Structures are given as C-alpha cells and as structure tokens.
Amino acid sequence: MAVRRVVPNIRSGAAQESREFYGLLGFEEVMDHGWITTLASPSSPAAQISVMTSDKTAPVTPDMSVEVDDVDAAHAVMLASGAEIVHPLQDEEWGVRRFFVRDPDGRVVNVLGHR
C-alpha cells in the first residue's frame, strides 16, 4: 500500500471567501462538487487543499484526506489494528472508494482511492 497524496480539509462556513483567500496564495480550483472544492498549486499539482462546507455522505467532516493506491488494504490494516472506523468503506457517486478512521489524537482521516 502506498500513499499518493495527503490533502488537508478546511471546514468553512464561508467557502467562497476561503477559495478566494487561498487563490491569493496561488491555488487554483481543480474540483468543485458544491459541498467540497479542491484547490491545487499549478506548479506542483499534488500540493492541494480542500475547502468543505460539510461532508455530503458522512456523519462528520474529516480533518484530512489520504489517497492510497489500495483503499481495501488500508481498511483491512485499520480494522486489524483496532482503530475506530468512523464511516464505513463504501463507493461514492463521485468516483472514490473511501472510509473514515479516527487517529490516536481524535482527528478524522478520510482514506480514499479513485475508482
């Protein structure tokens, strides 16, 4: 299992203003689903942040997203470790397979892979 990228998720009640703010730092929009917008650096596309109003299909908004090459393997490892699964492994309509797990300090991590 390999990590492809890590993206901080910024919960915002002022999503448009947040997008504009990060735009001033050079980020450009690469994805917008309405409830989540991902911004990336044009010169380093893996350098990304996501601005969220809330998560569309999960009970909590994750603190960060970790994209892996094998989400099923990551899920199996987390289950075997006894980690708390906050949101079950499932396929989402926007093309990812994901689950949420709580880290030892209480942060919620969205672990995903693209289908």
C-alpha positions as CSV (number, residue, x, y, z in Angstrom):
1,M,0.0,0.0,0.0
2,A,1.4,3.4,-1.0
3,V,0.3,7.0,-0.2
4,R,-0.4,9.0,-3.3
5,R,-1.2,12.3,-1.7
6,V,-2.3,14.0,1.6
7,V,-4.8,16.8,1.5
8,P,-5.9,19.0,4.5
9,N,-9.6,19.5,4.6
10,I,-10.6,23.0,5.7
11,R,-14.2,23.3,7.0
12,S,-15.6,26.7,6.1
13,G,-18.8,28.5,6.6
14,A,-17.6,31.0,4.1
15,A,-16.5,28.7,1.3
16,Q,-16.3,31.3,-1.5
17,E,-14.3,33.6,0.7
18,S,-11.9,30.8,1.6
19,R,-11.4,29.8,-2.0
20,E,-10.7,33.5,-2.8
21,F,-8.2,33.7,0.1
22,Y,-6.3,30.6,-1.0
23,G,-6.4,31.8,-4.6
24,L,-4.4,34.8,-3.4
25,L,-1.7,32.3,-2.4
26,G,-1.6,30.9,-5.9
27,F,-4.0,27.9,-5.5
28,E,-6.4,27.2,-8.4
29,E,-9.6,25.2,-8.4
30,V,-9.3,21.7,-9.8
31,M,-12.5,20.2,-8.5
32,D,-15.9,21.6,-7.3
33,H,-18.8,19.4,-6.1
34,G,-20.6,22.3,-4.4
35,W,-20.0,21.0,-0.8
36,I,-16.3,20.4,-1.4
37,T,-13.8,22.3,-3.6
38,T,-10.2,21.2,-4.1
39,L,-7.6,23.8,-4.9
40,A,-4.1,23.0,-6.2
41,S,-0.8,24.6,-7.0
42,P,-0.4,25.0,-10.8
43,S,3.4,24.4,-10.4
44,S,3.0,21.4,-8.1
45,P,-0.4,19.8,-8.6
46,A,-0.1,17.4,-5.7
47,A,0.1,20.4,-3.3
48,Q,-3.6,20.7,-2.6
49,I,-6.2,21.8,0.0
50,S,-9.9,21.1,0.1
51,V,-12.5,23.6,1.4
52,M,-15.7,21.9,2.7
53,T,-19.0,23.1,4.0
54,S,-19.6,19.6,5.3
55,D,-19.3,16.1,4.0
56,K,-22.1,15.1,1.7
57,T,-22.5,11.4,2.7
58,A,-20.6,11.1,6.0
59,P,-21.6,11.9,9.6
60,V,-18.6,14.1,10.2
61,T,-16.2,16.3,8.3
62,P,-12.8,14.8,8.1
63,D,-9.7,16.7,9.1
64,M,-7.6,15.4,6.3
65,S,-7.7,13.1,3.3
66,V,-5.1,10.4,2.5
67,E,-5.3,9.0,-1.0
68,V,-3.8,5.5,-1.2
69,D,-3.3,3.0,-4.1
70,D,-5.2,0.3,-2.3
71,V,-8.1,1.5,-0.1
72,D,-9.3,-2.0,0.7
73,A,-5.8,-3.0,2.0
74,A,-5.7,0.2,4.1
75,H,-9.2,-0.6,5.5
76,A,-8.1,-4.1,6.4
77,V,-5.0,-2.8,8.2
78,M,-7.0,-0.3,10.2
79,L,-9.6,-2.9,11.2
80,A,-6.9,-5.3,12.3
81,S,-5.2,-2.6,14.3
82,G,-8.5,-1.9,16.3
83,A,-8.7,1.7,15.0
84,E,-12.1,3.3,15.2
85,I,-13.8,3.3,11.8
86,V,-16.0,6.4,11.8
87,H,-17.5,6.0,8.4
88,P,-17.7,2.6,6.6
89,L,-15.8,1.6,3.5
90,Q,-18.0,2.4,0.5
91,D,-18.1,3.6,-3.1
92,E,-19.1,7.2,-3.6
93,E,-21.0,8.5,-6.6
94,W,-18.2,11.0,-7.4
95,G,-15.7,8.2,-8.2
96,V,-13.9,7.4,-5.0
97,R,-13.9,4.4,-2.6
98,R,-13.3,5.6,0.9
99,F,-13.7,5.2,4.7
100,F,-13.0,7.4,7.7
101,V,-10.8,6.4,10.6
102,R,-10.0,8.2,13.8
103,D,-6.3,8.8,14.6
104,P,-5.0,8.4,18.2
105,D,-5.4,12.1,18.9
106,G,-9.1,12.2,17.7
107,R,-8.6,13.6,14.2
108,V,-10.8,12.0,11.5
109,V,-8.9,10.8,8.4
110,N,-10.7,10.2,5.1
111,V,-8.8,7.3,3.5
112,L,-9.6,7.1,-0.2
113,G,-8.8,5.7,-3.6
114,H,-10.1,6.7,-7.0
115,R,-12.0,4.1,-8.9
